[in-house]
Amino acid sequence: MSRFDFKCYDKVNKRWINETPCNLFGETILFGAWANVPLRDLNNVVALQSTGLKDKKGREIFEGDFVEGRLFCDGYTLPTAGIVEYSKKFAAFSLTNLSGQTLFYNHDVRSFEIKGNIFDNSELCHGIELEQ
């Protein structure tokens, strides 16, 4: 059975709700019982899913993480940086780079390093438009 880990961020109070990734199921997220979040405030909570991949330091990569590294594609090594997001169009995790291009980084993720995320380090993401 595969695990679906999430990190959750409260946009209004500007804080991470869970210190470590958690596994969300059914009513647990709906009622916010696991995080002591009142029902009226759940619209302010963003759940960011794990990609199931780890960076070169062994840290789990989540949606919203800003990563830097190298892409290996068609015999070339391309330095790149961008934000990890889930692409609804392609039903896959992707990397939106600083030029706004969507790249798929399933070649060798171990070459990436997490530098921050869209909430704690928004300055890293300046100019990147994310898929809604």
N, CA, C and O atoms as a MOPAC input file, in Angstrom:
PM7 MOZYME 1SCF
protein

 N      0.84400 1    -1.17600 1     0.00000 1
 C      0.00000 1     0.00000 1     0.00000 1
 C      0.89000 1     1.24000 1     0.00000 1
 O      1.82600 1     1.33700 1     0.79400 1
 N      0.60200 1     2.16700 1    -0.87400 1
 C      1.41400 1     3.38300 1    -0.92700 1
 C      0.91000 1     4.39300 1     0.09700 1
 O     -0.25300 1     4.36400 1     0.50000 1
 N      1.78800 1     5.26800 1     0.50100 1
 C      1.48300 1     6.27800 1     1.50000 1
 C      1.31100 1     7.62300 1     0.82100 1
 O      2.04300 1     7.95600 1    -0.11100 1
 N      0.34300 1     8.39300 1     1.28900 1
 C      0.12000 1     9.72900 1     0.76700 1
 C      0.38300 1    10.71900 1     1.88600 1
 O     -0.49300 1    10.97600 1     2.71200 1
 N      1.57900 1    11.27300 1     1.91600 1
 C      1.95600 1    12.21500 1     2.96100 1
 C      1.65300 1    13.64000 1     2.53000 1
 O      1.75300 1    13.99100 1     1.35400 1
 N      1.27900 1    14.45700 1     3.51600 1
 C      0.95700 1    15.86000 1     3.27600 1
 C      1.60400 1    16.72900 1     4.34000 1
 O      1.80200 1    16.30500 1     5.47900 1
 N      1.93000 1    17.95400 1     3.94400 1
 C      2.27500 1    19.01100 1     4.88300 1
 C      1.13500 1    20.01200 1     4.74800 1
 O      0.62700 1    20.21600 1     3.64500 1
 N      0.72600 1    20.63300 1     5.83500 1
 C     -0.39500 1    21.57100 1     5.78000 1
 C      0.01700 1    22.93200 1     6.31500 1
 O      0.69300 1    23.03500 1     7.33900 1
 N     -0.40100 1    23.97600 1     5.60300 1
 C     -0.02600 1    25.34600 1     5.95600 1
 C     -1.29200 1    26.17300 1     6.15500 1
 O     -2.21200 1    26.12100 1     5.33800 1
 N     -1.33100 1    26.92700 1     7.23200 1
 C     -2.43500 1    27.83700 1     7.53100 1
 C     -2.06200 1    29.20400 1     6.97100 1
 O     -1.18800 1    29.88200 1     7.51000 1
 N     -2.73200 1    29.61300 1     5.87700 1
 C     -2.38800 1    30.86500 1     5.19000 1
 C     -2.71000 1    32.10600 1     6.00900 1
 O     -2.02200 1    33.11800 1     5.87800 1
 N     -3.73200 1    32.05700 1     6.84700 1
 C     -4.12400 1    33.22500 1     7.63100 1
 C     -3.16600 1    33.44700 1     8.79800 1
 O     -2.68500 1    34.56000 1     9.01000 1
 N     -2.89500 1    32.39200 1     9.54600 1
 C     -2.00500 1    32.50900 1    10.70900 1
 C     -0.53900 1    32.34600 1    10.35400 1
 O      0.33700 1    32.44500 1    11.21400 1
 N     -0.28100 1    32.09400 1     9.07000 1
 C      1.07600 1    31.96700 1     8.53500 1
 C      1.93100 1    31.00200 1     9.37400 1
 O      2.97400 1    31.36400 1     9.91800 1
 N      1.43600 1    29.75800 1     9.45000 1
 C      2.15500 1    28.75200 1    10.21400 1
 C      1.91000 1    27.37200 1     9.61800 1
 O      0.87400 1    27.11300 1     9.00700 1
 N      2.88800 1    26.49600 1     9.81300 1
 C      2.72500 1    25.09500 1     9.43400 1
 C      1.90600 1    24.43200 1    10.51500 1
 O      2.17700 1    24.61400 1    11.70200 1
 N      0.91800 1    23.67400 1    10.12600 1
 C      0.04200 1    23.03200 1    11.10000 1
 C      0.68800 1    21.77600 1    11.66600 1
 O      0.62100 1    21.52800 1    12.87000 1
 N      1.30100 1    20.99700 1    10.81700 1
 C      1.92500 1    19.76200 1    11.28500 1
 C      3.43500 1    19.86200 1    11.11600 1
 O      3.93100 1    20.26600 1    10.06500 1
 N      4.14300 1    19.49200 1    12.15100 1
 C      5.60400 1    19.56900 1    12.13300 1
 C      6.22100 1    18.53400 1    11.19400 1
 O      7.23600 1    18.79500 1    10.54900 1
 N      5.60500 1    17.37400 1    11.12600 1
 C      6.09300 1    16.32200 1    10.24100 1
 C      4.98000 1    15.95100 1     9.28400 1
 O      3.80700 1    16.12000 1     9.61600 1
 N      5.31500 1    15.44700 1     8.10400 1
 C      4.28000 1    15.04900 1     7.14700 1
 C      3.31000 1    14.05500 1     7.77000 1
 O      3.70300 1    13.19600 1     8.56000 1
 N      2.04800 1    14.18000 1     7.40700 1
 C      1.04200 1    13.28400 1     7.95700 1
 C      0.30900 1    12.57900 1     6.82100 1
 O      0.38300 1    12.98500 1     5.66100 1
 N     -0.38300 1    11.53900 1     7.17600 1
 C     -1.14300 1    10.75100 1     6.23100 1
 C     -2.61400 1    11.09300 1     6.45200 1
 O     -3.16400 1    10.78400 1     7.50900 1
 N     -3.25800 1    11.72300 1     5.47800 1
 C     -4.63000 1    12.18600 1     5.63500 1
 C     -5.62200 1    11.18100 1     5.06300 1
 O     -5.41000 1    10.62700 1     3.98400 1
 N     -6.68300 1    10.95700 1     5.78400 1
 C     -7.73700 1    10.07100 1     5.28500 1
 C     -9.09500 1    10.67500 1     5.59100 1
 O     -9.31500 1    11.19900 1     6.68300 1
 N    -10.01000 1    10.60500 1     4.62600 1
 C    -11.42100 1    10.92400 1     4.78600 1
 C    -11.75100 1    12.10600 1     5.65300 1
 O    -11.30600 1    13.22600 1     5.40300 1
 N    -12.54000 1    11.84600 1     6.68200 1
 C    -13.05700 1    12.90800 1     7.55500 1
 C    -11.97200 1    13.61600 1     8.34500 1
 O    -12.19600 1    14.71600 1     8.84800 1
 N    -10.82700 1    13.02200 1     8.46000 1
 C     -9.76400 1    13.63400 1     9.25600 1
 C     -9.46200 1    15.03400 1     8.76000 1
 O     -9.42300 1    15.97200 1     9.55600 1
 N     -9.24500 1    15.20000 1     7.44700 1
 C     -8.98300 1    16.53400 1     6.90700 1
 C    -10.25300 1    17.36700 1     6.90400 1
 O    -10.20600 1    18.57300 1     7.14700 1
 N    -11.39200 1    16.73300 1     6.63100 1
 C    -12.65100 1    17.46300 1     6.56000 1
 C    -12.94300 1    18.21000 1     7.85000 1
 O    -13.35400 1    19.37000 1     7.80900 1
 N    -12.74000 1    17.57100 1     8.99000 1
 C    -13.07500 1    18.19700 1    10.25200 1
 C    -11.88100 1    18.81000 1    10.96800 1
 O    -12.04400 1    19.46100 1    12.00000 1
 N    -10.71000 1    18.61400 1    10.44100 1
 C     -9.53600 1    19.26200 1    11.01000 1
 C     -9.17800 1    18.79700 1    12.40700 1
 O     -8.40000 1    19.45500 1    13.09900 1
 N     -9.73100 1    17.67800 1    12.82800 1
 C     -9.50300 1    17.20300 1    14.19900 1
 C     -8.02700 1    16.94200 1    14.46400 1
 O     -7.54000 1    17.20700 1    15.56400 1
 N     -7.32000 1    16.43500 1    13.48600 1
 C     -5.91200 1    16.08600 1    13.66200 1
 C     -5.04300 1    17.30700 1    13.86900 1
 O     -3.94300 1    17.19700 1    14.41000 1
 N     -5.52300 1    18.48300 1    13.44200 1
 C     -4.68200 1    19.67200 1    13.50200 1
 C     -5.25700 1    20.76100 1    14.39600 1
 O     -4.69800 1    21.85500 1    14.47900 1
 N     -6.37000 1    20.46900 1    15.06700 1
 C     -7.01300 1    21.45400 1    15.92400 1
 C     -7.36400 1    22.72400 1    15.14600 1
 O     -7.13700 1    23.83700 1    15.62100 1
 N     -7.92000 1    22.54400 1    13.94800 1
 C     -8.32600 1    23.65600 1    13.10000 1
 C     -9.84900 1    23.71500 1    13.08400 1
 O    -10.49100 1    22.74100 1    12.69000 1
 N    -10.44400 1    24.82900 1    13.50100 1
 C    -11.90300 1    24.93400 1    13.45900 1
 C    -12.42100 1    24.78500 1    12.02100 1
 O    -11.75900 1    25.18900 1    11.06500 1
 N    -13.60400 1    24.20300 1    11.89000 1
 C    -14.19900 1    23.95800 1    10.58200 1
 C    -14.26100 1    25.23500 1     9.74800 1
 O    -14.01800 1    25.19100 1     8.54200 1
 N    -14.58200 1    26.37100 1    10.36700 1
 C    -14.71700 1    27.63200 1     9.62700 1
 C    -13.38500 1    28.09200 1     9.01000 1
 O    -13.37500 1    28.89600 1     8.07800 1
 N    -12.26600 1    27.57800 1     9.53600 1
 C    -10.95300 1    28.00900 1     9.06100 1
 C    -10.31500 1    27.06300 1     8.04400 1
 O     -9.21500 1    27.33400 1     7.56200 1
 N    -10.98100 1    25.96400 1     7.71000 1
 C    -10.37400 1    24.98400 1     6.80400 1
 C    -10.10100 1    25.53700 1     5.40500 1
 O     -9.19600 1    25.05200 1     4.72600 1
 N    -10.86100 1    26.53700 1     4.95800 1
 C    -10.59300 1    27.13000 1     3.64600 1
 C     -9.25100 1    27.84800 1     3.59800 1
 O     -8.73000 1    28.13200 1     2.51900 1
 N     -8.70000 1    28.13600 1     4.75900 1
 C     -7.41100 1    28.82600 1     4.82700 1
 C     -6.23200 1    27.86600 1     4.91000 1
 O     -5.07900 1    28.29300 1     4.96200 1
 N     -6.52300 1    26.57400 1     4.92200 1
 C     -5.47500 1    25.56500 1     5.05000 1
 C     -5.15600 1    24.98200 1     3.68200 1
 O     -6.05300 1    24.58600 1     2.93700 1
 N     -3.86600 1    24.93300 1     3.36200 1
 C     -3.41400 1    24.35700 1     2.10200 1
 C     -2.70300 1    23.04900 1     2.42500 1
 O     -1.76100 1    23.02300 1     3.21700 1
 N     -3.16300 1    21.96100 1     1.80300 1
 C     -2.50900 1    20.66600 1     1.97900 1
 C     -1.58500 1    20.44200 1     0.78600 1
 O     -2.03400 1    20.47400 1    -0.36000 1
 N     -0.31900 1    20.22100 1     1.04100 1
 C      0.69500 1    20.03700 1     0.00000 1
 C      1.15400 1    18.58400 1     0.02100 1
 O      1.68800 1    18.10500 1     1.02100 1
 N      0.94100 1    17.89100 1    -1.09300 1
 C      1.22700 1    16.46400 1    -1.15200 1
 C      2.69200 1    16.17800 1    -1.44400 1
 O      3.35700 1    16.91500 1    -2.17300 1
 N      3.17100 1    15.09800 1    -0.86300 1
 C      4.52400 1    14.62700 1    -1.14800 1
 C      4.56900 1    14.05700 1    -2.56300 1
 O      3.60400 1    13.45400 1    -3.03200 1
 N      5.69000 1    14.25300 1    -3.22900 1
 C      5.86800 1    13.66700 1    -4.56100 1
 C      6.28400 1    12.20400 1    -4.45500 1
 O      6.25600 1    11.46900 1    -5.44100 1
 N      6.67000 1    11.79000 1    -3.25200 1
 C      7.18400 1    10.43900 1    -3.06600 1
 C      8.67000 1    10.33800 1    -3.39700 1
 O      9.24500 1     9.25000 1    -3.36100 1
 N      9.28800 1    11.47000 1    -3.71700 1
 C     10.70200 1    11.51700 1    -4.09000 1
 C     11.49100 1    12.28300 1    -3.03400 1
 O     10.92000 1    13.05800 1    -2.26700 1
 N     12.79500 1    12.06700 1    -2.99700 1
 C     13.65400 1    12.75800 1    -2.04300 1
 C     14.73900 1    13.52900 1    -2.77800 1
 O     15.17600 1    13.13900 1    -3.86100 1
 N     15.16600 1    14.63600 1    -2.16700 1
 C     16.23700 1    15.42000 1    -2.76900 1
 C     17.58500 1    14.77800 1    -2.44700 1
 O     17.64000 1    13.72100 1    -1.81800 1
 N     18.66700 1    15.41800 1    -2.88100 1
 C     19.99400 1    14.81000 1    -2.71700 1
 C     20.44500 1    14.71400 1    -1.26300 1
 O     21.41100 1    14.01400 1    -0.96000 1
 N     19.75700 1    15.40600 1    -0.36500 1
 C     20.06600 1    15.30500 1     1.05900 1
 C     19.11300 1    14.34600 1     1.77800 1
 O     19.16500 1    14.20100 1     2.99900 1
 N     18.24100 1    13.69300 1     0.99800 1
 C     17.32400 1    12.71600 1     1.57900 1
 C     16.03300 1    13.29400 1     2.12700 1
 O     15.27500 1    12.58600 1     2.78900 1
 N     15.76700 1    14.57700 1     1.86300 1
 C     14.53700 1    15.20800 1     2.34900 1
 C     13.40300 1    14.96700 1     1.36100 1
 O     13.60200 1    15.01000 1     0.14700 1
 N     12.21700 1    14.71200 1     1.89300 1
 C     11.04300 1    14.45300 1     1.07100 1
 C     10.63400 1    15.72600 1     0.31400 1
 O     10.55900 1    16.80200 1     0.90600 1
 N     10.37200 1    15.60200 1    -0.98500 1
 C      9.98500 1    16.74700 1    -1.82300 1
 C      8.46600 1    16.83300 1    -1.87300 1
 O      7.78700 1    15.85300 1    -2.17800 1
 N      7.93700 1    18.02700 1    -1.56900 1
 C      6.49900 1    18.28100 1    -1.55500 1
 C      6.11900 1    19.31800 1    -2.60200 1
 O      6.96200 1    20.07200 1    -3.08700 1
 N      4.83100 1    19.34100 1    -2.94400 1
 C      4.30600 1    20.44300 1    -3.74700 1
 C      4.69200 1    21.72800 1    -3.02600 1
 O      4.73000 1    21.76300 1    -1.79600 1
 N      4.97600 1    22.77500 1    -3.77700 1
 C      5.29900 1    24.05600 1    -3.17800 1
 C      6.75500 1    24.22000 1    -2.79100 1
 O      7.16900 1    25.31400 1    -2.40800 1
 N      7.54500 1    23.15300 1    -2.88400 1
 C      8.97400 1    23.27700 1    -2.58200 1
 C      9.68700 1    23.94400 1    -3.74900 1
 O      9.36300 1    23.70400 1    -4.91200 1
 N     10.66200 1    24.78500 1    -3.42000 1
 C     11.52400 1    25.39800 1    -4.42500 1
 C     12.79400 1    24.57300 1    -4.45100 1
 O     13.47400 1    24.43800 1    -3.43400 1
 N     13.11600 1    24.01800 1    -5.61800 1
 C     14.29100 1    23.15700 1    -5.73200 1
 C     15.25900 1    23.70200 1    -6.77200 1
 O     14.86200 1    24.37900 1    -7.72000 1
 N     16.52800 1    23.39500 1    -6.57600 1
 C     17.57800 1    23.71500 1    -7.54200 1
 C     18.31100 1    22.43200 1    -7.86600 1
 O     18.43700 1    21.53800 1    -7.02900 1
 N     18.79000 1    22.35700 1    -9.08900 1
 C     19.55300 1    21.17100 1    -9.45300 1
 C     19.78100 1    21.06700 1   -10.94100 1
 O     19.80600 1    22.06300 1   -11.66300 1
 N     19.94800 1    19.82100 1   -11.38200 1
 C     20.21500 1    19.56400 1   -12.79500 1
 C     19.19700 1    18.57800 1   -13.33200 1
 O     18.85600 1    17.59400 1   -12.67600 1
 N     18.72300 1    18.85100 1   -14.51900 1
 C     17.86200 1    17.90200 1   -15.22900 1
 C     18.71800 1    17.15700 1   -16.23200 1
 O     19.53800 1    17.76100 1   -16.92500 1
 N     18.53700 1    15.86800 1   -16.31400 1
 C     19.23200 1    15.05900 1   -17.30500 1
 C     18.20600 1    14.66700 1   -18.34900 1
 O     17.28000 1    13.90800 1   -18.06500 1
 N     18.37000 1    15.18100 1   -19.55300 1
 C     17.37100 1    14.94600 1   -20.59100 1
 C     18.03900 1    14.86400 1   -21.95700 1
 O     18.81400 1    15.74700 1   -22.32500 1
 N     17.74800 1    13.82600 1   -22.69500 1
 C     18.27600 1    13.65300 1   -24.05100 1
 C     19.78800 1    13.82900 1   -24.12600 1
 O     20.29600 1    14.42600 1   -25.07500 1
 N     20.49900 1    13.32400 1   -23.15100 1
 C     21.95700 1    13.38100 1   -23.16500 1
 C     22.54500 1    14.70000 1   -22.69700 1
 O     23.76400 1    14.87000 1   -22.71300 1
 N     21.70300 1    15.63500 1   -22.28100 1
 C     22.17800 1    16.94700 1   -21.82500 1
 C     21.92700 1    17.09800 1   -20.32900 1
 O     20.99700 1    16.50800 1   -19.77800 1
 N     22.76400 1    17.89300 1   -19.68800 1
 C     22.56200 1    18.26000 1   -18.29700 1
 C     22.16200 1    19.72800 1   -18.28000 1
 O     22.91300 1    20.59100 1   -18.73600 1
 N     20.98100 1    20.00600 1   -17.75300 1
 C     20.47300 1    21.37200 1   -17.72900 1
 C     20.32900 1    21.85900 1   -16.29800 1
 O     19.55600 1    21.28700 1   -15.53000 1
 N     21.07000 1    22.91900 1   -15.91700 1
 C     20.84100 1    23.46800 1   -14.57800 1
 C     19.47000 1    24.13100 1   -14.55300 1
 O     19.09000 1    24.80900 1   -15.50900 1
 N     18.74200 1    23.94500 1   -13.49100 1
 C     17.42400 1    24.54500 1   -13.40600 1
 C     17.02100 1    24.75000 1   -11.95900 1
 O     17.59800 1    24.15000 1   -11.05200 1
 N     16.04400 1    25.58700 1   -11.75000 1
 C     15.47000 1    25.83500 1   -10.43300 1
 C     14.00200 1    26.15500 1   -10.65100 1
 O     13.62500 1    26.71500 1   -11.68100 1
 N     13.19000 1    25.80400 1    -9.69300 1
 C     11.77800 1    26.11700 1    -9.82100 1
 C     10.95600 1    25.52400 1    -8.69600 1
 O     11.48200 1    25.00600 1    -7.71200 1
 N      9.64700 1    25.61600 1    -8.87500 1
 C      8.69500 1    25.19300 1    -7.86500 1
 C      8.04100 1    23.89000 1    -8.29300 1
 O      7.62100 1    23.73200 1    -9.43900 1
 N      7.96700 1    22.97200 1    -7.36000 1
 C      7.30100 1    21.69200 1    -7.60500 1
 C      5.80100 1    21.91100 1    -7.47200 1
 O      5.33400 1    22.50300 1    -6.49900 1
 N      5.05800 1    21.43100 1    -8.45000 1
 C      3.60100 1    21.51500 1    -8.37200 1
 C      2.98400 1    20.31800 1    -9.06700 1
 O      3.64700 1    19.60100 1    -9.81700 1
 N      1.71400 1    20.11700 1    -8.80600 1
 C      0.99600 1    19.03500 1    -9.46600 1
 C      0.33400 1    19.61600 1   -10.70400 1
 O     -0.44000 1    20.56700 1   -10.60500 1
 N      0.63000 1    19.05500 1   -11.86100 1
 C      0.05600 1    19.51700 1   -13.11500 1
 C     -1.24000 1    18.75800 1   -13.38900 1
 O     -1.21400 1    17.55800 1   -13.66400 1
 N     -2.36500 1    19.45300 1   -13.31500 1
 C     -3.65700 1    18.81800 1   -13.60900 1
 C     -3.71600 1    18.39400 1   -15.06800 1
 O     -4.30600 1    17.36700 1   -15.40600 1
 N     -3.10600 1    19.18400 1   -15.91700 1
 C     -3.12500 1    18.90100 1   -17.35200 1
 C     -2.47000 1    17.56100 1   -17.67100 1
 O     -2.97000 1    16.80700 1   -18.50600 1
 N     -1.35300 1    17.26300 1   -17.00800 1
 C     -0.60300 1    16.03900 1   -17.28700 1
 C     -0.75700 1    14.98000 1   -16.19800 1
 O     -0.19900 1    13.88800 1   -16.31100 1
 N     -1.51400 1    15.29700 1   -15.14100 1
 C     -1.72700 1    14.38100 1   -14.01300 1
 C     -0.39500 1    13.84000 1   -13.48800 1
 O     -0.21700 1    12.63400 1   -13.32000 1
 N      0.53100 1    14.76400 1   -13.23400 1
 C      1.85800 1    14.38000 1   -12.75700 1
 C      2.48500 1    15.56200 1   -12.02600 1
 O      2.08900 1    16.70900 1   -12.23700 1
 N      3.46100 1    15.28200 1   -11.16900 1
 C      4.21300 1    16.36100 1   -10.53800 1
 C      5.17000 1    16.93100 1   -11.56700 1
 O      5.74200 1    16.20500 1   -12.38000 1
 N      5.33300 1    18.24500 1   -11.51500 1
 C      6.19400 1    18.91800 1   -12.48200 1
 C      6.97800 1    20.01300 1   -11.76800 1
 O      6.77800 1    20.28100 1   -10.58300 1
 N      7.86600 1    20.62800 1   -12.51800 1
 C      8.68100 1    21.71900 1   -12.00900 1
 C      8.42200 1    22.91900 1   -12.90800 1
 O      8.63400 1    22.85100 1   -14.11900 1
 N      7.96600 1    24.01500 1   -12.31800 1
 C      7.79100 1    25.24800 1   -13.07400 1
 C      9.01700 1    26.09100 1   -12.82200 1
 O      9.25700 1    26.53300 1   -11.69900 1
 N      9.80800 1    26.32000 1   -13.88200 1
 C     11.07300 1    27.02600 1   -13.67400 1
 C     10.87700 1    28.53600 1   -13.70400 1
 O      9.76100 1    29.01900 1   -13.89900 1
 N     11.95900 1    29.27500 1   -13.51100 1
 C     11.89800 1    30.73400 1   -13.41600 1
 C     11.45400 1    31.39600 1   -14.71400 1
 O     11.05500 1    32.56000 1   -14.70500 1
 N     11.51700 1    30.66600 1   -15.83800 1
 C     11.04600 1    31.18400 1   -17.13100 1
 C      9.58800 1    30.84000 1   -17.37200 1
 O      9.02500 1    31.20000 1   -18.40700 1
 N      8.96600 1    30.13800 1   -16.41700 1
 C      7.57000 1    29.76500 1   -16.56100 1
 C      7.33700 1    28.47900 1   -17.33200 1
 O      6.19200 1    28.11900 1   -17.60200 1
 N      8.41600 1    27.77600 1   -17.69100 1
 C      8.27200 1    26.51300 1   -18.41100 1
 C      7.94200 1    25.39700 1   -17.43500 1
 O      8.43600 1    25.37000 1   -16.30800 1
 N      7.09800 1    24.47500 1   -17.88600 1
 C      6.78700 1    23.30000 1   -17.08800 1
 C      7.70200 1    22.17200 1   -17.52300 1
 O      7.73200 1    21.80000 1   -18.69600 1
 N      8.44700 1    21.63300 1   -16.57200 1
 C      9.39200 1    20.55500 1   -16.84400 1
 C      9.01800 1    19.35500 1   -15.99400 1
 O      8.51400 1    19.50500 1   -14.88100 1
 N      9.26300 1    18.17800 1   -16.51300 1
 C      9.02600 1    16.97400 1   -15.74100 1
 C     10.36700 1    16.44200 1   -15.29600 1
 O     11.25900 1    16.22100 1   -16.11600 1
 N     10.51200 1    16.23800 1   -14.01600 1
 C     11.82200 1    15.94200 1   -13.45900 1
 C     11.92600 1    14.49300 1   -13.01000 1
 O     12.54400 1    14.20400 1   -11.98600 1
 N     11.33900 1    13.59800 1   -13.75200 1
 C     11.37700 1    12.20000 1   -13.34800 1
 C     12.65100 1    11.48800 1   -13.80600 1
 O     12.74400 1    10.26600 1   -13.69000 1
 N     13.62300 1    12.22200 1   -14.31800 1
 C     14.84900 1    11.59000 1   -14.80600 1
 C     15.77800 1    11.21700 1   -13.65900 1
 O     16.07100 1    10.03600 1   -13.47000 1
 N     16.24600 1    12.18800 1   -12.89300 1
 C     17.14200 1    11.91000 1   -11.77900 1
 C     16.94700 1    12.98400 1   -10.71900 1
 O     17.66400 1    13.98400 1   -10.69100 1
 N     15.97600 1    12.76800 1    -9.85500 1
 C     15.62100 1    13.75800 1    -8.84600 1
 C     16.71700 1    13.91500 1    -7.79800 1
 O     16.78200 1    14.94400 1    -7.12600 1
 N     17.58000 1    12.90900 1    -7.64700 1
 C     18.63400 1    12.99200 1    -6.64300 1
 C     19.58200 1    14.15200 1    -6.89800 1
 O     20.38200 1    14.49300 1    -6.02700 1
 N     19.50800 1    14.76000 1    -8.06300 1
 C     20.37000 1    15.90500 1    -8.34700 1
 C     19.75300 1    17.21500 1    -7.85500 1
 O     20.38500 1    18.26600 1    -7.96100 1
 N     18.53200 1    17.17100 1    -7.32000 1
 C     17.86400 1    18.36900 1    -6.82700 1
 C     18.07400 1    18.54400 1    -5.33500 1
 O     18.25000 1    17.57800 1    -4.59300 1
 N     18.05000 1    19.82000 1    -4.90900 1
 C     18.11900 1    20.13700 1    -3.49300 1
 C     17.02000 1    21.13500 1    -3.16800 1
 O     16.82900 1    22.11600 1    -3.88600 1
 N     16.30100 1    20.88100 1    -2.08600 1
 C     15.24500 1    21.79500 1    -1.65000 1
 C     15.90900 1    23.04400 1    -1.07600 1
 O     16.76100 1    22.95300 1    -0.19300 1
 N     15.51600 1    24.20100 1    -1.58100 1
 C     16.06000 1    25.47900 1    -1.10800 1
 C     15.06900 1    26.25800 1    -0.25500 1
 O     15.44900 1    27.18500 1     0.46100 1
 N     13.79800 1    25.87800 1    -0.33400 1
 C     12.76400 1    26.57900 1     0.41600 1
 C     11.40400 1    26.14100 1    -0.07800 1
 O     11.26200 1    25.09000 1    -0.70200 1
 N     10.38800 1    26.97400 1     0.21300 1
 C      9.04500 1    26.66800 1    -0.26000 1
 C      8.28100 1    27.96600 1    -0.48300 1
 O      8.75900 1    29.04700 1    -0.13500 1
 N      7.09100 1    27.85100 1    -1.06800 1
 C      6.34000 1    29.03700 1    -1.47900 1
 C      5.81900 1    29.86700 1    -0.31100 1
 O      5.45700 1    31.02800 1    -0.50100 1
 N      5.77500 1    29.29900 1     0.88900 1
 C      5.27000 1    30.05400 1     2.03400 1
 C      6.38900 1    30.69100 1     2.85600 1
 O      6.29100 1    31.86100 1     3.22700 1
 N      7.43000 1    29.94900 1     3.14000 1
 C      8.51600 1    30.46600 1     3.97500 1
 C      9.54700 1    31.26900 1     3.19800 1
 O     10.26000 1    32.08900 1     3.77700 1
 N      9.63300 1    31.04200 1     1.89400 1
 C     10.66800 1    31.68100 1     1.07600 1
 C     10.07700 1    32.20900 1    -0.22000 1
 O     10.56500 1    31.88300 1    -1.30200 1
 N      9.03900 1    33.01500 1    -0.12400 1
 C      8.33700 1    33.48700 1    -1.32000 1
 C      9.24700 1    34.29200 1    -2.24700 1
 O      8.96200 1    34.40000 1    -3.44000 1
 N     10.33000 1    34.85600 1    -1.72500 1
 C     11.25400 1    35.62400 1    -2.57400 1
 C     11.91800 1    34.73400 1    -3.62800 1
 O     12.31000 1    35.23200 1    -4.68300 1
 N     12.05200 1    33.45200 1    -3.37000 1
 C     12.64400 1    32.52800 1    -4.34500 1
 C     11.72800 1    32.32100 1    -5.55200 1
 O     12.18700 1    31.98200 1    -6.64300 1
 N     10.44300 1    32.52600 1    -5.34100 1
 C      9.45100 1    32.20900 1    -6.34600 1
 C      9.01000 1    33.41100 1    -7.16200 1
 O      8.08300 1    33.30300 1    -7.96500 1
 N      9.65100 1    34.54400 1    -6.97100 1
 C      9.25200 1    35.77700 1    -7.63900 1
 C      9.17700 1    35.59600 1    -9.15300 1
 O     10.14100 1    35.17100 1    -9.78900 1
 N      8.01800 1    35.92600 1    -9.71700 1
 C      7.85300 1    35.87100 1   -11.16400 1
 C      7.37300 1    34.54000 1   -11.71000 1
 O      7.13800 1    34.42300 1   -12.91300 1
 N      7.22000 1    33.53200 1   -10.85800 1
 C      6.73300 1    32.23000 1   -11.33200 1
 C      5.22600 1    32.17400 1   -11.14400 1
 O      4.72600 1    32.36800 1   -10.03600 1
 N      4.50400 1    31.91000 1   -12.22500 1
 C      3.06500 1    31.73000 1   -12.14800 1
 C      2.76200 1    30.25700 1   -12.04000 1
 O      3.15400 1    29.46700 1   -12.89800 1
 N      2.06300 1    29.88800 1   -10.98500 1
 C      1.73800 1    28.49300 1   -10.76600 1
 C      0.37100 1    28.16000 1   -11.33800 1
 O     -0.50400 1    29.02100 1   -11.43200 1
 N      0.19700 1    26.89100 1   -11.72000 1
 C     -1.07900 1    26.40100 1   -12.21600 1
 C     -2.09000 1    26.46700 1   -11.08800 1
 O     -1.77000 1    26.10500 1    -9.95600 1
 N     -3.27600 1    26.90900 1   -11.36300 1
 C     -4.32300 1    26.99700 1   -10.31700 1
 C     -5.19500 1    25.77300 1   -10.32400 1
 O     -6.12200 1    25.67100 1    -9.52100 1

